[in-house]
């Protein structure tokens, strides 16, 4: 029996600015056919997408061989293209064409045609929940719906192999479950094999084989439970008692940990399930961790316990990718409030509503955001959170209601507001032909900086965001992670009092997200208010408060503990999210259409 994947002495490079950029050199990999699902994971620029493109026949290797199920990937071979369904990260859908027309085109290219084709495609649309949208232009669909259409296009011609490049990127937890249910059903019914990449480590952990790549080489390979053994005896959690405010404690402990103190026994830290998960340095134990925390934060003494916990795939990933060169300087924690209740209100939202024709996207939302608070807007694709987000940062005008930001009413003082906020959009929105330094200069000038002050600020940000080595590289040529770094640097160039982040970590790997949240928490400690939308539910553990909305209505608003506690049991934020959305959907869709 042929291996599922067989790669021997593979070399691949491409040319940029008249020089060769090497992705793989003498690369070897073999995955047995017994694996039904294989996940490739790794940091940005590791070579995941390139490898999937090679296996799907989109790219040709420079040297060596690659085989998928014993077949040479060749886009001109009908036998190969008929056996492989490929879903790219960019989806490649025709935005102006209908859902059904996109399906007809992609399935036709893989050999599905004839009088029965439409009947097959109609059943497939019903299966992925898009039947009632069959005549909609694909550009009009929500992000989750587009991902479902991309998946439908990949499996329409019943391929033996499906290759999916981050199929759930930018998708909410409910839609992710629906997508994976479709994939699992297809694999079970057809016996197909699925090769995919993902930034969600729980998806990698559920696969039969996980391969971690970095800089074109294999760092780890095996089943998740086998890989987790490498982190044994190094994973602990800090469980604070109910008298200790959760999120401020997380932040204070973050900035006393390994990143800033060489004497610390703590290697990594992140919040999860109402506790604080740690990775310890080699040889450190619970007693040493407890002593370090009590000495660093005396007011926590007697109010927490340190326990061992089972290692997760995320721990293994962090141990193999954590780079302390990108950590921030330790912020001043002296002004960090244990509660934001007495802090100044910087955003006051009163009864905002937004209608597009007869469709109501947001219904009468009310909430406040205080100085230094991290506030989250969560919801499934199409819930109205991006519309809400755009209204409170002055990109959309509410149909009804009022928004006050830093004392300015958005209806009358949008220009005054601009100097006080920073904004990182969901999509890459920098000037693609300008290099990193030029983008920073442009945004600095736009915010009123100039001369020596602007030059000094640019120099600071080039170092702080690890951009100095690419300061002369056009932004369109930067890897995804560095594009995100540059977007954040541009948003912060004028030291805004409020920072808006619209799915700023979408598609980022776990280590990039860890560094991102280190930076956000540092800004919060220094008094910057941060409003964030995200589909990574674990990120909401960093929020002081968040709201979950669906169909334009706020379902719940509160702290992670307030929203996730159930009769003494602490749900994950994803579990609470799915539970609330299920209850909302059970009541039917009551939006105006």
C-alpha positions in Angstrom: 0.0 0.0 0.0 1.3 3.4 -0.9 2.0 5.9 1.9 -0.5 8.8 2.2 2.4 11.3 1.8 5.9 10.5 0.6 8.4 13.3 0.1 12.1 12.6 -0.7 14.9 15.2 -0.9 12.5 18.0 -1.8 13.9 21.4 -2.6 11.7 24.4 -3.3 12.6 28.1 -3.6 11.1 31.1 -5.2 12.5 34.4 -6.5 11.9 37.8 -4.8 13.6 41.0 -5.8 15.9 39.0 -8.1 17.1 36.7 -5.3 16.2 33.1 -4.4 14.3 32.6 -1.2 14.6 29.0 0.0 11.5 27.4 1.6 12.6 23.7 1.7 16.0 22.1 1.1 16.5 18.3 1.1 13.2 17.8 2.9 11.9 14.3 3.7 8.6 13.1 5.1 6.5 9.9 5.1 3.0 9.6 6.5 1.4 6.1 6.4 -1.9 5.5 4.7 -3.4 4.4 8.0 -3.7 8.1 8.9 -7.1 9.5 7.8 -6.4 13.0 9.0 -3.0 14.8 9.0 -2.4 18.3 10.4 0.5 20.6 9.6 1.1 23.3 12.2 3.8 25.8 12.8 4.6 29.5 13.0 4.0 32.0 10.2 6.5 31.3 7.3 7.2 27.7 8.4 6.2 26.4 4.9 2.8 24.9 5.6 0.9 26.5 2.8 3.8 25.9 0.4 3.8 22.2 1.2 0.0 21.9 0.7 0.3 23.6 -2.6 3.0 21.2 -3.7 0.9 18.2 -2.6 -2.1 19.6 -4.5 -0.2 20.2 -7.7 -0.4 24.0 -7.5 3.4 24.4 -7.2 6.2 22.4 -8.9 9.2 21.3 -6.9 12.7 22.4 -7.9 14.3 19.1 -7.0 13.2 15.8 -5.4 9.9 14.0 -5.4 6.5 14.4 -3.8 3.7 11.7 -3.8 0.2 11.8 -2.6 -1.4 8.4 -2.3 1.3 7.2 -4.7 0.4 9.8 -7.3 2.7 12.6 -8.5 1.0 15.9 -8.0 0.4 17.2 -11.5 -2.3 19.8 -12.3 -2.3 18.7 -16.0 -3.2 15.1 -15.1 -7.0 14.5 -15.0 -6.6 11.4 -12.9 -4.8 13.4 -10.2 -7.0 16.5 -10.3 -10.1 14.3 -10.2 -8.8 12.6 -7.0 -7.8 15.7 -5.1 -10.0 18.5 -3.7 -8.0 21.6 -2.6 -9.2 24.5 -0.5 -6.7 27.4 -0.4 -6.4 29.9 2.4 -7.6 32.7 0.1 -10.6 30.4 -1.0 -10.3 31.7 -4.6 -14.1 32.1 -4.9 -15.6 34.3 -7.7 -17.2 37.0 -5.6 -19.6 38.3 -8.2 -21.0 34.8 -9.0 -23.6 33.0 -7.1 -23.0 30.2 -4.6 -24.3 27.6 -7.1 -22.3 29.0 -10.0 -19.1 28.8 -7.9 -19.9 25.2 -7.1 -20.6 24.4 -10.8 -17.2 25.9 -11.9 -15.0 24.2 -9.3 -16.8 20.8 -9.5 -16.7 21.0 -13.3 -12.9 21.5 -13.3 -12.6 18.3 -11.4 -14.8 16.3 -13.7 -18.3 16.6 -12.2 -20.7 17.4 -15.1 -23.8 16.1 -16.8 -27.5 16.1 -16.0 -27.1 14.8 -12.4 -24.5 17.4 -11.4 -27.0 20.0 -10.2 -28.9 17.4 -8.1 -25.6 16.4 -6.4 -24.6 20.0 -5.8 -28.0 20.9 -4.4 -27.7 18.1 -1.9 -24.2 19.3 -1.0 -25.5 22.8 -0.4 -28.2 21.5 1.9 -25.5 19.5 3.8 -23.4 22.5 4.5 -26.4 24.7 5.3 -26.2 27.0 2.3 -29.1 25.8 0.2 -31.2 29.0 0.8 -28.3 31.1 -0.2 -27.7 29.3 -3.5 -28.5 32.4 -5.6 -26.6 34.8 -3.4 -23.3 36.3 -4.7 -20.5 34.8 -2.8 -19.1 38.2 -1.8 -22.4 38.8 0.1 -21.8 35.8 2.4 -20.4 36.0 6.0 -16.9 34.7 6.7 -18.2 31.4 8.0 -20.5 30.9 5.0 -17.6 31.6 2.6 -15.5 28.9 4.4 -18.4 26.5 4.0 -18.7 27.3 0.3 -14.9 26.8 -0.1 -15.2 23.4 1.6 -18.2 22.4 -0.6 -16.2 23.4 -3.7 -13.3 21.1 -2.5 -15.5 18.0 -1.9 -18.1 18.5 -4.7 -16.5 16.0 -7.1 -16.1 13.4 -4.4 -12.2 13.4 -4.2 -10.2 10.6 -2.5 -7.9 13.3 -0.9 -9.0 16.7 0.4 -6.2 19.3 1.1 -7.4 22.2 3.3 -5.3 25.2 4.0 -6.5 26.6 7.4 -10.2 25.8 6.6 -11.5 27.4 9.8 -9.5 30.6 9.8 -11.6 33.6 10.9 -14.6 31.3 11.7 -16.6 31.4 15.0 -16.8 28.2 17.2 -20.3 27.3 16.1 -19.3 27.4 12.4 -16.1 25.6 13.1 -18.0 22.7 14.6 -20.3 22.6 11.6 -17.4 22.6 9.2 -15.6 19.8 10.9 -18.9 17.8 11.2 -19.1 18.0 7.4 -15.5 17.0 6.9 -15.8 14.1 9.4 -19.0 12.8 7.7 -17.4 13.0 4.3 -14.3 11.1 5.4 -16.4 8.4 7.1 -18.7 8.0 4.1 -16.1 8.1 1.3 -13.0 6.7 3.0 -11.1 9.8 1.9 -8.0 11.2 3.5 -7.7 14.8 4.8 -4.5 16.8 4.9 -4.9 20.2 6.5 -3.1 23.1 8.2 -4.5 24.9 11.2 -3.8 27.6 13.8 -6.2 25.9 16.2 -4.3 23.3 18.3 -7.4 21.5 19.3 -7.9 20.7 15.6 -4.4 19.4 15.4 -4.8 17.3 18.6 -7.9 15.6 17.1 -6.0 14.5 14.0 -4.3 11.1 13.5 -0.9 12.7 12.8 0.5 16.1 13.7 3.5 17.5 12.0 5.0 20.8 13.3 7.1 22.7 10.8 9.5 25.7 11.3 11.7 27.3 8.7 11.1 24.4 6.3 12.0 21.6 8.6 10.2 19.2 10.8 10.3 20.0 14.5 7.8 17.5 15.8 5.9 14.6 14.3 3.5 12.1 15.9 0.1 11.7 17.5 -0.9 14.5 19.9 -0.8 12.2 23.0 2.7 11.1 22.1 4.0 14.6 21.6 2.5 15.8 24.9 4.8 13.5 26.8 7.8 15.8 26.0 6.1 18.4 28.4 5.6 16.0 31.3 6.5 17.4 34.7 6.6 21.0 33.4 3.0 22.0 33.3 1.3 23.5 36.3 -1.6 25.9 37.1 -2.1 28.6 39.6 -5.6 28.5 41.1 -6.5 31.8 42.8 -9.3 31.9 45.4 -12.5 33.9 44.7 -11.2 36.9 46.7 -8.5 37.6 44.1 -9.7 39.5 40.9 -9.0 37.1 38.0 -7.8 39.2 35.0 -5.7 41.7 36.9 -4.0 38.8 38.7 -3.2 37.2 35.4 -1.6 40.4 34.1 0.5 41.0 37.3 1.7 37.4 37.2 2.5 37.6 33.5 4.8 40.5 34.0 6.7 38.8 36.9 7.3 35.6 35.0 10.1 34.2 32.8 9.8 37.0 30.2 11.3 39.6 32.6 13.0 37.9 35.5 15.8 35.4 34.9 15.4 34.0 38.4 11.8 33.0 37.7 10.9 29.3 37.5 8.1 30.2 35.0 8.7 29.7 31.3 5.3 30.6 30.0 1.9 31.7 31.3 -1.6 32.1 30.0 -5.1 32.3 31.5 -7.5 29.4 31.0 -10.7 28.2 32.7 -10.5 30.7 35.6 -7.0 29.6 36.5 -3.5 30.6 35.3 -1.7 27.9 33.3 2.1 27.7 33.5 5.0 26.0 31.9 7.9 25.7 34.3 11.6 25.8 33.5 13.3 22.4 33.4 13.5 21.0 36.9 11.2 23.5 38.7 8.4 22.2 40.9 5.2 23.5 42.6 7.1 24.5 45.8 9.6 26.7 43.9 6.8 28.3 41.8 4.7 29.0 44.9 7.7 30.7 46.6 8.5 32.8 43.6 4.9 34.1 43.3 4.7 34.9 47.0 8.0 36.8 46.9 7.0 38.7 43.7 3.4 39.5 44.7 3.1 39.5 48.5 -0.6 40.3 48.5 -1.3 37.0 46.8 0.3 35.0 49.7 -2.2 32.5 51.0 -4.8 33.2 48.3 -3.7 30.7 45.7 -2.4 27.2 45.2 -0.2 25.7 42.6 -1.1 22.3 41.1 0.2 20.0 38.4 -1.9 19.6 35.3 -1.8 17.4 32.2 0.2 18.8 29.3 -1.6 20.0 26.2 -0.4 20.2 22.6 -0.2 24.0 23.1 2.4 23.5 25.8 4.5 21.4 23.4 4.1 24.1 20.7 5.2 26.9 23.0 8.2 24.9 24.3 9.4 24.6 20.7 8.7 28.1 19.4 8.9 30.6 22.3 11.3 33.4 21.4 12.1 35.8 24.2 13.7 38.3 21.8 10.2 39.5 21.0 9.0 40.1 24.6 8.3 43.6 25.9 10.0 45.5 28.6 8.3 45.0 31.9 5.5 47.6 32.3 4.9 49.8 35.3 2.4 47.8 37.4 2.1 50.3 40.2 -1.0 51.9 38.6 -2.7 48.6 37.7 -6.2 48.6 39.2 -7.6 45.4 40.7 -11.0 46.6 39.5 -12.0 49.1 36.7 -15.3 50.0 38.4 -14.0 53.4 39.6 -12.0 54.2 36.5 -13.1 56.9 34.0 -15.6 55.8 31.3 -13.9 56.3 28.0 -16.6 54.7 25.7 -20.3 55.1 26.5 -22.7 53.3 24.1 -26.4 54.1 24.6 -29.1 52.3 22.6 -27.3 52.1 19.3 -29.1 50.5 16.4 -28.0 50.0 12.8 -30.3 49.2 9.9 -29.3 48.5 6.3 -32.6 49.0 4.4 -35.1 46.7 6.0 -32.4 44.6 7.6 -31.5 45.3 11.3 -27.9 44.4 12.0 -27.7 45.7 15.6 -30.5 46.2 18.0 -30.3 48.7 20.9 -26.9 47.9 22.4 -25.8 49.5 25.7 -22.4 49.2 27.3 -19.5 51.1 28.8 -15.7 50.7 28.5 -13.5 52.2 31.2 -9.9 53.4 31.2 -7.3 50.5 31.0 -10.0 47.9 30.4 -9.7 45.1 27.9 -13.3 44.7 26.5 -14.3 42.0 24.1 -17.0 41.8 21.4 -17.8 38.1 20.7 -20.4 36.5 18.4 -20.8 34.1 15.5 -20.2 35.2 12.0 -23.1 37.6 11.0 -24.0 38.4 14.6 -23.5 42.2 14.2 -20.3 42.5 16.2 -18.3 44.0 13.4 -21.1 46.5 12.7 -21.1 47.4 16.4 -17.3 47.7 16.3 -17.4 50.0 13.3 -20.0 52.2 14.9 -18.0 52.8 18.1 -14.8 53.7 16.2 -16.7 56.2 14.0 -16.5 54.1 10.7 -20.3 53.8 10.6 -23.0 56.1 11.9 -25.7 54.5 14.1 -29.3 54.6 12.8 -30.4 55.3 16.4 -28.6 55.9 19.7 -25.5 57.7 20.7 -21.8 56.8 21.1 -19.5 59.0 23.2 -15.7 58.3 23.0 -13.3 60.3 25.3 -16.1 62.8 25.8 -16.7 63.4 22.1 -20.1 62.6 20.6 -19.4 60.7 17.4 -22.2 62.4 15.5 -20.6 65.8 15.9 -16.9 65.3 16.6 -15.4 62.5 14.5 -12.3 64.5 13.5 -11.5 65.3 17.2 -11.8 61.6 18.0 -9.2 60.5 15.4 -6.2 61.7 17.4 -7.2 59.6 20.5 -7.8 56.2 18.9 -5.8 53.5 17.1 -7.4 50.9 14.8 -6.2 47.5 13.5 -8.6 46.2 10.9 -9.6 42.6 10.2 -8.0 42.7 6.8 -4.5 43.9 5.9 -5.1 47.6 5.2 -1.6 49.1 5.0 0.0 50.6 1.8 1.3 47.5 0.1 4.0 49.1 -2.1 5.4 51.2 0.8 8.0 49.6 3.0 7.6 49.2 6.8 9.4 52.5 7.6 7.4 54.4 5.0 4.1 53.0 6.3 5.0 54.1 9.8 6.0 57.6 8.5 2.7 57.9 6.6 0.5 57.0 9.5 2.6 59.2 11.9 2.1 62.2 9.6 -1.6 61.4 9.3 -1.9 61.6 13.1 -0.1 64.9 13.3 3.5 63.7 14.2 6.4 65.3 12.4 10.1 66.0 12.5 12.4 64.6 15.2 9.5 63.4 17.3 8.2 61.2 14.4 11.6 59.9 13.6 12.2 58.9 17.2 8.8 57.2 17.4 9.5 55.2 14.2 12.8 54.0 15.6 11.2 52.9 18.8 8.5 50.9 17.0 10.9 49.3 14.6 12.7 47.8 17.6 9.6 47.1 19.7 7.8 45.2 17.0 10.9 43.4 15.6 10.6 45.3 12.2 14.1 46.7 11.9 15.3 43.9 9.7 12.4 44.4 7.3 12.1 48.2 7.4 13.0 48.5 3.7 10.8 45.6 2.6 7.5 46.5 0.9 4.6 45.5 3.2 3.0 43.2 0.6 6.2 41.0 0.7 6.1 40.6 4.5 5.0 37.3 6.0 1.6 37.4 7.6 2.9 37.6 11.2 5.1 40.7 10.4 2.2 42.3 8.5 0.2 42.1 11.7 3.1 43.5 13.7 3.4 46.4 11.3 -0.4 47.0 11.4 -0.2 47.2 15.2 2.8 49.5 15.1 1.0 51.9 12.8 -2.0 51.9 15.0 0.1 52.8 18.1 2.4 55.4 16.5 0.6 58.3 18.1 0.2 56.6 21.5 -3.6 56.4 21.4 -5.7 56.3 24.6 -8.0 53.7 23.0 -7.1 50.8 20.7 -9.6 49.0 18.5 -8.6 45.5 17.3 -10.9 43.8 14.8 -9.9 40.1 14.7 -6.3 41.2 14.8 -5.1 37.6 15.5 -7.1 35.8 12.8 -4.9 33.2 11.2 -2.0 33.9 13.6 -0.1 30.9 15.1 -0.3 30.3 18.9 3.1 31.9 19.6 2.3 35.0 17.6 -0.9 35.3 19.5 0.9 34.9 22.8 3.3 37.7 22.0 0.3 39.8 20.8 -1.5 39.4 24.1 1.6 40.2 26.1 1.7 43.5 24.3 -2.1 44.2 24.8 -1.9 43.4 28.5 1.1 45.8 28.8 -0.8 48.6 27.1 -3.8 47.9 29.5 -1.4 48.1 32.5 -0.3 51.6 31.3 -3.9 52.8 31.0 -4.8 52.2 27.3 -8.4 50.9 26.8 -8.6 48.0 24.3 -11.7 46.9 22.5 -11.2 43.6 20.7 -13.1 41.2 18.5 -11.9 37.6 18.1 -12.9 34.1 17.1 -10.3 32.5 19.4 -12.5 32.1 22.5 -9.5 31.4 24.8 -8.4 35.0 24.1 -11.4 36.3 25.9 -9.9 35.0 29.1 -7.6 38.1 28.9 -10.6 40.4 28.8 -11.8 42.2 31.9 -15.3 42.0 30.5 -16.8 40.9 27.2 -20.2 40.6 25.6 -21.6 37.9 23.4 -24.2 38.9 20.8 -26.2 37.1 18.1 -28.6 38.4 15.5 -27.8 42.0 16.6 -28.8 41.5 20.3 -26.5 41.4 23.3 -27.1 38.0 25.0 -24.8 38.5 27.9 -22.2 41.0 29.3 -19.8 40.5 32.1 -16.4 39.1 33.3 -15.1 35.7 32.3 -16.1 34.4 35.7 -19.6 35.9 35.7 -20.4 34.5 32.2 -18.8 31.0 32.6 -19.7 29.9 36.1 -22.4 27.2 36.2 -23.4 25.8 39.7 -19.8 25.7 41.0 -18.4 24.5 37.6 -16.3 26.7 35.4 -17.1 26.3 31.7 -14.6 27.3 29.0 -15.5 30.5 27.2 -16.1 28.4 24.0 -18.5 26.1 25.9 -20.4 29.1 27.3 -20.4 30.7 23.8 -21.8 27.6 22.1 -24.5 27.2 24.9 -25.7 30.8 24.6 -25.8 30.8 20.8 -27.7 27.5 20.8 -30.3 29.0 23.1 -30.5 32.1 21.0 -30.9 30.1 17.8 -33.6 27.9 19.4 -35.8 31.0 19.6 -35.7 31.6 15.8 -34.4 34.5 13.8 -36.4 37.6 14.7 -34.3 40.2 12.8 -36.1 42.5 10.4 -35.5 41.4 6.8 
